[in-house]
Amino acid sequence: MKNLFQQIIRFGIIGGIATVIDWSTLYVCTEYFGIYYLISGVISFTVATVFNYYASVKWVFHVDPNKSKKKTFTTFIVFSVIGLGINEFVMKYCVESFGIYYMYSRVIATAVTMVFNFITRKIFLE
């Protein structure tokens, strides 16, 4: 139980850093480069996911060294793409159905996706 608690704390720290990377990249791409917010969302999510993968494998999850790194990375990417789909759907729904500012919508989308990410990474990476 102590390991799980420590893992959740580490996941939160890495997730917090990845969130800052995600949100700041989203904002810069949209506001300064004029990229449509959903495309900016894909770019920012991708950048944050690459950081998150390396940090998670090194510091959060105890990935079995006997497992294929290619398989581990592929699994991570598959679930990240699903997470991206969830993230983009929630953002689009919040913005277009409720008129919520895209950055606030990203906060909601991040919360939903975070739960999905922890559960799938816990099950499939360890």
Secondary structure, DSSP 8 states (H G I E B T S, - for coil): -HHHHHHHHHHHHHHHHHHHHHHHHHHIIIIIT---HHHHHHHHHHHHHHHHHHHIIIIIS---TTS-HHHHHHHHHHHHHHHHHHHHHHHHHHHHHH---HHHHHHHHHHHHHHHHHHHHHHHH-
